């Protein structure tokens, strides 16, 4: 009796499993949910063992001035308790803690004091190490600590502030170098891991996913955004994919508090490797430049200029004597291509040109007043940032004014002195502004040089162009404000 009952239960169980399997086979949604539930979180233990020995701690030291009286004051009891707690749990002094005056020490004696803590990773077996430029910037001495606790005084080979990449060298051999990966193969949602020294806590491992790619937070780098926990001290450490390859350098965090808030940024390793190769070869980075100030091409501006979509880099200014000025690039031009490569957004131009060797003969595809043209240009070498000059003073012209009710503008002819000062062939000065020009951001004192792709050299030309416009459509306006030019669109009431 018991045996037959057991067999029947067993048969029913098998039939039930078969029926459920068949029903799930006919329901892809349920099947995919079941598969998703079977997925497990990744195990990072093998990756830590593989990459961990290649990650280093970096300390920087400055020769400081004599300690101030405030530094020599006895430590607050609460600070002492926190110091002791940190020592017991982590085995290191509390970061940024007040320093106690050592007994029997002259107060005016200069003292070596820690300046900062960061991370890095080994590039070659003979001691080249990559880190962030801001980690070693201005340091008198750089100390590298390996995972086996050996310490070395490092030599700064070179650093590049624009990409925040630096290379240092220690005198050692047989070191375990990292394996570099391809950040272009990263997918949003992919697991990644970081190793570094947050708050001086060496070889700390954190993990998360790739949140986004190509984040524009700098002129020369499209950053990798992750939700990996990154804190002060992680800077310069590696971002590692699930194959144990370094795909980025942890460089920045977005924070309102100074600590991690779920958004961190890493420099793509292919960009960083290119910079480090130049630093190792010559100690500096050479970048190409055109000598133009640029801005974004908005959807409204693109539509008003007859462009199929917003793309390219709008030229807002041209530096005197620059490669761009020598070949006739003008404020108001839109650079669509560089050496045949499409400039989708304005930030693409400095990256593309910056990666071009100075002295290279290149071609620009430029849109000017509705006409596309090819311009040959020799790429110059990037120079240190210049201090922006003050906007040119704008005189009020005494000539007759033309009032235009359609755009809400009152304009007048420019004086010869103003043309010379702004280096313009012509244009009209805005004397008063009302709606709808006011809504478009036009201000008194602006100089209008183009309307709807037509050049306007004086008030007569200005009035002629406006008389031919469709009053029901938006109109593009190129204006000059101080040293900078910009497009705006005036929409009719």
C-alpha positions as CSV (number, residue, x, y, z in Angstrom):
1,X,0.0,0.0,0.0
2,X,2.7,2.4,1.0
3,X,4.8,1.4,-2.1
4,X,2.0,2.0,-4.6
5,X,1.1,5.4,-2.9
6,X,4.8,6.4,-3.2
7,X,4.9,5.5,-6.9
8,X,1.7,7.4,-7.6
9,X,3.1,10.5,-5.9
10,X,6.4,10.2,-7.8
11,X,4.5,9.8,-11.2
12,X,2.4,12.8,-10.4
13,X,5.5,14.9,-9.5
14,X,7.2,14.0,-12.8
15,X,4.0,14.8,-14.8
16,X,3.7,18.1,-13.0
17,X,7.3,19.0,-13.9
18,X,6.8,18.1,-17.5
19,X,3.6,20.1,-17.7
20,X,5.3,23.2,-16.2
21,X,8.2,22.8,-18.6
22,X,6.0,22.5,-21.6
23,X,3.9,25.5,-20.6
24,X,7.1,27.6,-20.0
25,X,8.4,26.6,-23.4
26,X,5.3,28.1,-25.0
27,X,5.7,31.3,-22.9
28,X,9.0,33.0,-23.6
29,X,8.4,35.7,-21.0
30,X,8.1,33.3,-18.1
31,X,11.1,31.3,-19.5
32,X,13.3,34.4,-19.6
33,X,12.2,35.4,-16.0
34,X,13.2,31.9,-14.8
35,X,16.6,32.2,-16.5
36,X,17.1,35.7,-15.0
37,X,16.4,34.3,-11.5
38,X,19.0,31.6,-12.1
39,X,21.7,34.2,-12.7
40,X,24.1,34.8,-9.8
41,X,26.2,37.7,-8.8
42,X,29.8,37.6,-10.1
43,X,32.6,36.4,-8.0
44,X,35.6,38.8,-8.0
45,X,38.0,36.7,-5.9
46,X,40.0,35.4,-8.9
47,X,40.2,39.0,-10.3
48,X,41.5,40.3,-7.1
49,X,44.2,37.6,-6.9
50,X,45.1,38.3,-10.6
51,X,45.2,42.1,-10.6
52,X,45.7,43.0,-6.9
53,X,49.6,42.6,-6.9
54,X,49.8,45.1,-9.8
55,X,48.1,47.9,-7.9
56,X,50.2,50.3,-5.8
57,X,49.7,52.9,-3.1
58,X,51.1,56.3,-3.8
59,X,52.0,58.9,-1.1
60,X,53.3,62.3,-1.8
61,X,55.4,64.4,0.6
62,X,56.1,68.1,0.7
63,X,58.9,70.0,2.5
64,X,56.6,72.3,4.4
65,X,57.1,75.5,6.2
66,X,57.3,75.6,10.0
67,X,54.2,74.5,11.8
68,X,51.7,77.2,12.7
69,X,50.7,77.8,16.3
70,X,47.3,76.2,15.6
71,X,49.0,73.0,14.5
72,X,51.1,72.9,17.7
73,X,48.1,73.1,19.9
74,X,47.2,70.0,22.0
75,X,44.7,67.7,20.2
76,X,41.1,67.8,21.1
77,X,40.1,64.7,23.3
78,X,37.4,63.7,20.8
79,X,40.0,63.8,18.0
80,X,42.3,61.6,20.1
81,X,39.5,59.1,20.5
82,X,38.9,59.0,16.7
83,X,42.6,58.6,16.1
84,X,42.8,55.7,18.4
85,X,39.6,54.1,16.9
86,X,41.1,54.4,13.4
87,X,44.4,52.9,14.5
88,X,42.7,49.9,16.2
89,X,40.4,49.0,13.3
90,X,42.5,49.9,10.3
91,X,46.1,49.9,11.6
92,X,46.8,53.4,10.1
93,X,46.5,57.0,11.3
94,X,43.2,58.7,10.6
95,X,43.5,60.6,7.3
96,X,43.8,64.4,7.6
97,X,43.9,64.1,11.4
98,X,45.5,67.0,13.4
99,X,49.2,66.3,14.2
100,X,50.4,66.5,17.7
101,X,53.6,68.5,18.5
102,X,56.4,66.1,19.2
103,X,58.1,66.8,22.6
104,X,61.5,68.5,22.8
105,X,61.3,69.5,19.1
106,X,62.0,73.1,18.1
107,X,58.8,74.7,16.9
108,X,60.4,76.5,14.0
109,X,62.0,73.4,12.4
110,X,60.7,72.6,8.9
111,X,59.1,69.1,8.7
112,X,58.2,66.6,6.0
113,X,54.5,66.3,6.0
114,X,52.2,64.0,4.0
115,X,50.5,65.8,1.3
116,X,48.2,63.3,-0.3
117,X,47.4,59.6,-0.9
118,X,46.5,58.1,-4.2
119,X,46.7,54.9,-6.2
120,X,48.4,53.6,-9.3
121,X,49.1,50.4,-11.3
122,X,52.2,48.8,-12.8
123,X,52.6,49.2,-16.6
124,X,55.9,47.4,-17.1
125,X,58.0,44.8,-15.2
126,X,60.8,47.3,-14.9
127,X,58.9,49.9,-12.8
128,X,56.8,52.2,-15.0
129,X,53.6,53.1,-13.1
130,X,50.5,55.0,-14.3
131,X,48.4,57.3,-12.0
132,X,46.5,60.6,-12.1
133,X,48.3,63.8,-12.7
134,X,46.5,65.4,-9.8
135,X,47.9,62.8,-7.5
136,X,51.5,63.8,-8.1
137,X,51.1,67.4,-9.1
138,X,53.4,69.7,-7.2
139,X,54.8,66.9,-5.0
140,X,58.4,67.2,-3.6
141,X,58.6,63.4,-3.2
142,X,56.6,60.5,-4.4
143,X,56.6,57.2,-2.5
144,X,55.2,54.0,-4.0
145,X,54.2,51.1,-1.8
146,X,53.7,47.6,-3.4
147,X,51.4,45.0,-2.0
148,X,54.4,43.1,-0.5
149,X,55.0,46.3,1.6
150,X,58.2,47.3,-0.3
151,X,58.6,51.0,-0.6
152,X,60.3,53.0,-3.4
153,X,60.9,56.7,-4.0
154,X,59.5,57.3,-7.5
155,X,60.7,59.6,-10.2
156,X,58.0,61.6,-12.0
157,X,58.5,60.8,-15.7
158,X,55.8,63.2,-16.9
159,X,52.3,64.3,-16.3
160,X,49.5,65.8,-18.4
161,X,46.9,67.9,-16.6
162,X,44.5,68.1,-19.5
163,X,43.9,64.3,-19.4
164,X,44.9,63.9,-15.8
165,X,47.4,61.2,-16.6
166,X,50.9,60.8,-15.1
167,X,53.7,58.2,-15.3
168,X,56.2,57.6,-12.5
169,X,59.2,55.2,-12.4
170,X,60.6,53.1,-9.6
171,X,63.9,51.2,-9.7
172,X,62.7,47.7,-9.5
173,X,62.5,44.6,-11.7
174,X,60.2,41.5,-12.1
175,X,57.1,43.5,-11.2
176,X,53.7,42.1,-12.3
177,X,52.3,44.5,-15.0
178,X,48.5,44.8,-15.6
179,X,46.9,43.6,-18.8
180,X,45.3,46.5,-20.8
181,X,41.8,46.0,-22.3
182,X,39.7,47.7,-24.9
183,X,37.2,50.2,-23.3
184,X,35.3,50.4,-26.6
185,X,34.1,46.9,-26.0
186,X,32.6,47.8,-22.6
187,X,28.8,47.6,-22.5
188,X,26.5,49.7,-20.3
189,X,25.4,47.4,-17.4
190,X,28.6,45.3,-17.5
191,X,30.3,44.5,-14.1
192,X,33.6,46.2,-13.3
193,X,35.8,46.4,-10.3
194,X,38.2,49.0,-8.8
195,X,41.2,48.5,-6.5
196,X,42.8,51.4,-4.7
197,X,43.6,53.2,-1.5
198,X,40.5,55.2,-0.4
199,X,41.4,57.3,2.6
200,X,44.8,55.5,2.7
201,X,43.2,52.1,3.2
202,X,45.4,50.1,0.8
203,X,44.2,47.4,-1.6
204,X,40.5,48.2,-1.1
205,X,38.3,46.4,-3.6
206,X,34.9,47.8,-4.8
207,X,32.6,46.8,-7.6
208,X,29.7,48.0,-9.6
209,X,28.5,48.4,-13.2
210,X,29.2,50.6,-16.2
211,X,26.5,53.3,-15.9
212,X,27.3,55.2,-19.2
213,X,30.0,55.6,-21.8
214,X,31.3,58.7,-23.5
215,X,30.4,61.2,-20.8
216,X,31.6,64.7,-21.8
217,X,33.2,66.0,-18.6
218,X,36.4,67.3,-20.2
219,X,37.8,68.7,-23.5
220,X,39.9,65.8,-24.4
221,X,38.3,62.7,-22.8
222,X,35.0,60.9,-23.1
223,X,34.8,59.4,-19.6
224,X,33.4,56.0,-18.5
225,X,30.7,56.5,-15.8
226,X,30.3,53.8,-13.2
227,X,28.6,53.3,-9.9
228,X,31.7,51.7,-8.4
229,X,32.5,53.2,-5.0
230,X,35.3,55.7,-5.5
231,X,36.6,58.0,-2.7
232,X,39.6,60.2,-2.1
233,X,42.7,57.9,-2.4
234,X,41.2,55.8,-5.2
235,X,42.4,58.3,-7.8
236,X,44.9,56.8,-10.2
237,X,43.8,53.2,-9.5
238,X,42.6,50.8,-12.2
239,X,39.0,50.1,-13.4
240,X,39.0,46.4,-14.3
241,X,36.6,44.3,-16.4
242,X,35.5,40.7,-15.7
243,X,38.4,39.4,-17.8
244,X,41.0,41.0,-15.5
245,X,41.9,43.7,-18.0
246,X,42.3,47.4,-17.0
247,X,39.8,49.4,-19.0
248,X,40.2,52.8,-17.3
249,X,41.8,54.9,-14.6
250,X,39.5,56.0,-11.8
251,X,39.8,59.8,-11.8
252,X,36.8,61.7,-10.7
253,X,33.6,61.5,-8.6
254,X,30.4,63.6,-8.7
255,X,29.7,64.6,-5.1
256,X,28.0,67.3,-3.1
257,X,29.5,66.1,0.1
258,X,33.1,65.2,-0.9
259,X,32.4,61.5,-0.6
260,X,31.0,58.9,-3.0
261,X,27.4,59.4,-4.1
262,X,27.0,56.7,-6.7
263,X,28.6,58.4,-9.7
264,X,32.2,58.1,-10.6
265,X,34.3,58.6,-13.7
266,X,37.2,56.7,-15.2
267,X,39.6,57.7,-18.0
268,X,39.4,55.2,-20.9
269,X,42.7,53.2,-20.9
270,X,43.2,53.6,-24.6
271,X,43.3,57.4,-24.3
272,X,45.5,57.1,-21.2
273,X,47.9,54.7,-22.8
274,X,48.4,57.0,-25.8
275,X,49.3,59.8,-23.4
276,X,51.6,57.6,-21.3
277,X,53.5,56.5,-24.4
278,X,54.3,60.2,-25.2
279,X,55.2,60.9,-21.6
280,X,57.6,57.9,-21.5
281,X,59.1,58.9,-24.8
282,X,59.6,62.6,-24.2
283,X,58.2,63.6,-20.8
284,X,55.5,65.7,-22.5
285,X,52.4,65.5,-24.7
286,X,52.2,67.1,-28.1
287,X,48.7,68.1,-29.2
288,X,47.4,69.6,-32.4
289,X,45.4,72.9,-32.4
290,X,43.5,75.0,-34.8
291,X,43.2,78.2,-32.7
292,X,39.4,78.5,-32.6
293,X,36.9,78.9,-29.8
294,X,33.9,76.6,-30.4
295,X,30.4,76.0,-29.2
296,X,27.5,73.6,-29.8
297,X,25.2,73.7,-32.8
298,X,21.7,73.5,-31.3
299,X,18.7,72.0,-33.0
300,X,17.1,75.4,-33.6
301,X,20.2,76.8,-35.2
302,X,20.6,73.7,-37.4
303,X,17.0,74.0,-38.6
304,X,17.4,77.7,-39.3
305,X,20.6,77.1,-41.3
306,X,18.9,74.4,-43.4
307,X,21.0,71.5,-41.8
308,X,19.6,68.0,-41.8
309,X,20.5,67.6,-38.1
310,X,22.5,69.5,-35.4
311,X,26.1,68.5,-35.8
312,X,29.6,70.0,-36.1
313,X,31.4,72.6,-34.1
314,X,30.3,76.3,-34.2
315,X,33.3,78.7,-34.4
316,X,32.7,81.4,-31.9
317,X,36.1,83.0,-32.1
318,X,39.4,82.8,-34.0
319,X,42.8,83.5,-32.4
320,X,45.0,86.1,-34.1
321,X,47.9,84.4,-35.9
322,X,46.5,80.9,-35.4
323,X,46.4,78.2,-38.1
324,X,42.6,78.8,-38.4
325,X,43.1,82.6,-39.1
326,X,45.8,82.0,-41.6
327,X,43.5,79.9,-43.8
328,X,40.5,82.2,-43.4
329,X,38.3,80.5,-40.9
330,X,35.8,83.0,-39.6
331,X,33.6,83.3,-36.5
332,X,30.2,81.9,-37.5
333,X,31.6,79.0,-39.5
334,X,30.5,75.5,-38.6
335,X,33.2,72.8,-38.9
336,X,31.5,69.7,-40.1
337,X,34.5,67.4,-40.7
338,X,38.2,67.1,-39.9
339,X,40.2,65.0,-42.3
340,X,37.0,63.4,-43.5
341,X,35.9,62.4,-40.0
342,X,32.4,63.8,-39.1
343,X,32.3,66.1,-36.1
344,X,29.0,65.0,-34.5
345,X,29.3,67.4,-31.5
346,X,31.5,70.2,-30.7
347,X,33.6,68.2,-28.2
348,X,34.7,65.9,-31.0
349,X,36.8,68.6,-32.6
350,X,39.4,69.3,-29.9
351,X,39.7,65.5,-29.3
352,X,40.3,64.8,-32.9
353,X,42.6,67.7,-33.6
354,X,44.4,67.1,-30.3
355,X,45.3,63.6,-31.3
356,X,46.8,64.9,-34.6
357,X,50.5,65.5,-34.7
358,X,51.4,69.2,-35.0
359,X,52.6,70.1,-38.5
360,X,50.2,67.7,-40.2
361,X,48.5,69.0,-43.3
362,X,44.7,68.4,-42.8
363,X,41.4,69.3,-44.4
364,X,38.4,71.0,-42.8
365,X,34.8,70.8,-44.2
366,X,33.2,74.1,-43.3
367,X,29.6,75.4,-43.6
368,X,29.6,79.2,-44.2
369,X,26.4,81.0,-45.0
370,X,24.7,77.9,-46.3
371,X,27.6,76.9,-48.5
372,X,29.9,73.9,-47.7
373,X,33.6,74.3,-48.6
374,X,36.9,72.4,-48.1
375,X,39.7,74.2,-46.4
376,X,43.3,73.0,-46.2
377,X,45.0,73.7,-42.9
378,X,48.3,72.9,-41.2
379,X,47.7,71.8,-37.6
380,X,49.6,73.9,-35.0
381,X,50.9,72.8,-31.7
382,X,48.8,73.3,-28.6
383,X,50.1,76.1,-26.3
384,X,49.3,76.8,-22.6
385,X,46.0,78.3,-21.9
386,X,45.9,82.1,-22.4
387,X,44.2,84.5,-20.1
388,X,41.0,85.6,-21.8
389,X,41.2,89.3,-22.8
390,X,38.5,91.6,-21.6
391,X,35.6,92.1,-24.0
392,X,36.2,94.9,-26.4
393,X,34.5,98.1,-25.5
394,X,31.6,98.9,-27.8
395,X,31.0,102.5,-28.8
396,X,27.6,103.8,-29.6
397,X,27.6,104.9,-33.2
398,X,26.4,108.4,-34.1
399,X,25.1,107.3,-37.5
400,X,21.4,107.0,-38.3
401,X,19.4,104.1,-36.9
402,X,17.0,101.7,-38.5
403,X,14.1,100.5,-36.4
404,X,12.9,97.0,-37.2
405,X,9.6,96.1,-35.5
406,X,9.6,92.5,-36.7
407,X,12.5,91.4,-34.6
408,X,12.1,93.9,-31.8
409,X,15.5,95.5,-32.6
410,X,16.9,99.0,-33.1
411,X,20.2,98.9,-34.8
412,X,22.8,101.4,-36.1
413,X,25.9,101.3,-38.3
414,X,29.3,100.6,-36.7
415,X,32.0,103.2,-36.5
416,X,35.3,102.5,-38.3
417,X,37.1,102.4,-34.9
418,X,34.7,99.7,-33.7
419,X,35.2,97.7,-36.8
420,X,38.9,97.9,-36.4
421,X,38.7,97.0,-32.7
422,X,36.5,93.9,-33.3
423,X,38.3,93.1,-36.5
424,X,35.1,93.0,-38.5
425,X,34.4,94.0,-42.1
426,X,31.0,95.2,-41.1
427,X,27.8,94.6,-39.1
428,X,25.2,96.5,-37.2
429,X,25.2,97.4,-33.5
430,X,22.2,96.7,-31.4
431,X,21.0,99.8,-29.7
432,X,17.7,98.6,-28.1
433,X,16.1,95.2,-27.7
434,X,12.5,94.2,-27.3
435,X,10.5,91.0,-27.8
436,X,11.0,88.6,-29.6
437,X,14.8,89.5,-29.9
438,X,15.0,89.8,-26.2
439,X,13.6,86.3,-25.7
440,X,16.4,85.0,-28.1
441,X,19.1,86.4,-25.8
442,X,20.2,89.4,-27.8
443,X,21.5,92.3,-25.7
444,X,22.2,95.9,-26.2
445,X,25.7,96.4,-27.5
446,X,25.8,93.1,-29.5
447,X,26.9,93.4,-33.1
448,X,24.9,91.4,-35.7
449,X,27.0,90.2,-38.7
450,X,24.6,87.7,-40.4
451,X,20.9,87.1,-40.7
452,X,19.4,84.0,-42.2
453,X,22.9,83.2,-43.8
454,X,23.1,86.6,-45.4
455,X,26.0,88.9,-44.4
456,X,24.9,92.3,-43.2
457,X,27.6,95.1,-43.3
458,X,25.3,98.1,-42.5
459,X,21.8,99.1,-41.6
460,X,20.8,99.3,-45.3
461,X,21.8,95.7,-46.0
462,X,20.1,94.7,-42.7
463,X,16.8,96.2,-43.8
464,X,17.0,94.6,-47.3
465,X,17.5,91.1,-45.9
466,X,14.7,91.5,-43.4
467,X,12.3,92.7,-46.2
468,X,12.8,89.3,-48.0
469,X,12.2,87.1,-45.0
470,X,9.2,85.0,-44.3
471,X,7.7,86.7,-41.3
472,X,6.1,83.5,-40.1
473,X,9.3,81.6,-39.7
474,X,12.2,81.7,-37.2
475,X,15.3,83.5,-38.4
476,X,19.0,82.7,-37.5
477,X,21.2,85.5,-36.3
478,X,25.0,85.5,-36.0
479,X,26.1,88.1,-33.4
480,X,29.3,89.2,-31.9
481,X,29.6,89.9,-28.2
482,X,33.0,91.1,-27.1
483,X,35.6,88.6,-28.5
484,X,33.0,85.8,-29.0
485,X,30.5,85.1,-31.8
486,X,27.4,83.0,-31.4
487,X,24.3,81.9,-33.2
488,X,20.8,82.5,-31.9
489,X,17.3,82.1,-33.4
490,X,14.6,84.7,-33.2
491,X,11.1,83.2,-33.3
492,X,8.2,85.4,-34.5
493,X,5.5,86.3,-32.0
